[in-house]
């Protein structure tokens, strides 16, 4: 047993909640994921010192998928919550349709010790080596090339692989979290959709639980899976 729960959580649409929506998502100058993050946290914030032990993704406006080590608790009656134990029975060679929204980064050598350990967005890191007047033409190809290279590294560490042409990479979107603040957090998002093959189920399930890439607090890193249609 994985000890995990997969939930589909939908913001209620009845008038008592709908009237709050403009307030809940009032994100002037801020990205929507900040408001969504706070909403999802209400389902797990049972103590002031609680650390995040879940992954989440907003699949559509007001609809979230959450993978967690605890069952969500809707204490404020804001959501319709559907939860089930996450217990996929996987074997080597299983093929799965997947969708992943992730902050894909890479470590780069740095001479400045103050920036040691920092990571760069894989696309921007590749664009740095391209002349500025050629970047617009190369950008689309680099999203595919660098995105797939990053996903291949993830697969090597997490016990899965995919074949060339079996994964689409789109939706490259730079985001600024906490816009306007001096400590603004800048992330970029790549969206991966396609088919993967499980090679090592134990390693794969462990990585699913911890998530892929960075920015997990802001709705990134959760890989959604389903069996392919017969």
Beta strands, then each sheet from edge to edge (+ up, - down):
strand 1: 4-11
strand 2: 54-60
strand 3: 63-68
strand 4: 79-86
strand 5: 95-102
strand 6: 105-107
strand 7: 119-121
strand 8: 160-161
strand 9: 167-177
strand 10: 185-198
strand 11: 223-227
sheet 1: 2+ 3- 1+ 4-
sheet 2: 8+ 10- 5+ 11-
sheet 3: 6+ 7-
sheet 4: 8+ 10- 9+
end
